[in-house]
Amino acid sequence: MRSNGKGLAVMSISIQASQVPDTAEADAVRAAALCAGAAAAGVRAAGGAAIDGALCTAAALLRERIEDVLSVNATDVANAADAGADAGFLDRLLLGPERLADMARQLEVLARTPELPHQREVRTLPTGERVFERRVPVGVIGAVFEARPSVTVDIASQVLKARSAAVLRTGSAALRSARALVDFIITPALRAHNIPADAVQLVSTPGHAGAEALVGLPELVPLVVVRGSGEVTRKLSALGAAAGTRVLAHADGGGVLYLDSSADAAIAEQLIYDSTDRLGVCNRLNLLLVDRPAYDRLWPLIKRALNARGITASLPPHAHRLGHEWALDSGAQAHVTIAPVDGPIDAAATAVRETSGLAASVCASDEAAATTFIDAYTGTGVFWNLSTRMLDGYKLLGLPETGINVDRTPGPRGPVTYLDLGLRQFVVLPPPR
């Protein structure tokens, strides 16, 4: 360790470039899960006031130790750039002063959010027994997420608010930054409020085997949040299902914007511009659908908005599927696919068929057209004259999110927050005496 001149210990973090053997990764994951499991009872017993206090302390430490965190993150970013990482990857990896400040604000918002009642009465049976429903902590919740270090704090805080312990595994490019956030921010905050410091575990071995091991331990980690996109995430979901682990997966994204014939030109142009402010995120504009009768009228403004962002239009005939997610296409993120459709029903059907169903927006002045699109679209979020970039737990719900679940089956869907990270338990008591 070394001093940063402010009386704070700054950890020197080094990660071996060589691949750790699979058995070592699996052993590291199991050891982390056991540590978290041992701490889980202490988290549950600590109480809401202690958890909220720890979140506020973590926010204060983010502000106090900003230079320490940024110094470690700068090394991660520099190494990734030297390795040839593209702009979208570097954008996700970067922690700047504004992002750290936003993380601190979100921690304080989460701390101020009242907890749901531990128990609510459901009904009284005809025979007099009383039925109650309780929220019960999961115990240990795992998370696998992309090389985006801010997610370390997002997920850890949500899991703690849900009164559980966490086992986190991130991409190797962000491992130094994630370790700094755990060691400089989260662990001291837990200790300051007498919460077991082992409640948040970060798997420190790089490599995919650790992620596969984490979704294969249902007896220790029954629920795992899997973030990131593409085949790796889908593979982890399948492995988790086979093992009996409940996986909340965020495997694919890509926002859709439908421009109806009734679209106001100025609003349409602004929506395209606003939806492409960051190209490496899942809720950006990915597929632009244009009502066929209005295509020629709207094309000049479409082109102008895309040019303003330095984005290339992928026009028909397409050599790729319509829902191709440009955010994941290294070196080609600055693209938006454009296709004509025949009205709002065709637009909604195309969005559902061709994309993950993450989010879609309709730009229309005609309320009937907008309502038709909204009613026909079955994805996790739908917006009228607003950008799909709004599909975010903090923007919609005022809470940080662990990820966005696009499952087409019952369960938590859309932005997942601590409210979705508990278990339902029924308690039946005898009639009152």
SULBELSUL-V65980 format. One line per field, one symbol per residue. ss: DSSP state (~ for helix, > for strand, _ for the rest). phi: phi as a letter, one per 20 degrees, with the letter a starting at -180 (. if undefined). A space follows every 10 residues. Layout:
BEGIN
ss->???
phi->???
END
This chain:
BEGIN
ss->_>>_____>> __________ _~~~~~~~~~ ~~~~~~~~~~ ~~~~~~_~~~ ~~~~~~~~~~ ~~~~_~~~~~ ~~~~~~~~~~ ~~____~~~~ ~~~___~~~~ ~~~~~~~~~~ ~~______>> >>>>_____> >>>>>>>__> >>>>>____~ ~~~~~~~~~~ ~___>>>>>> _~~~~~~~~~ ~~~~~~~~~~ ~~____~~~> >>_____~~~ ~~~~______ __>>>>____ ~~~~~~~~~~ ~~~__>>>>_ ____>>>>>_ ____~~~~~~ ~~~~______ ____>>>>>> >~~~~~~~~~ ~~~~~~~~__ _>>>______ _____~~~__ ____>>>>>> >_~~~~~~~~ ~~~~____>> >>>___~~~~ ~~~~~~____ _>>>___~~~ __~~~~~___ __>>>_____ ___>>>_~~~ _>>>>>>>>_ ___
phi->.ceendnded eedccfffff ggffffffff ffffffffef ffffffnfff ffffffffff fgffdgffff fffffgffff ffenfeffff ffffddgfff ffgfffffff feffffgfbc eeadfgeofd dcddedffoc cebdbffcff fgfgfgffff femceccdcd fffdffffff fffedfffff ffdldgfffc ddfeefofff ffffedcffd cfcceddoco ffffffffff ffenefdddc ebcoedcdef geffgfffff ffffecfced dfeffccddc ggfdgffegg fgffffffdm deeedffeec fgegeffeeg ncfeccecbe cdnfffffff fffecfnfab cddbeeffff fffffeedff bccdlcffff fbgffedmcf dercedgdcg pfcngecgfe dcdececddf gff
END
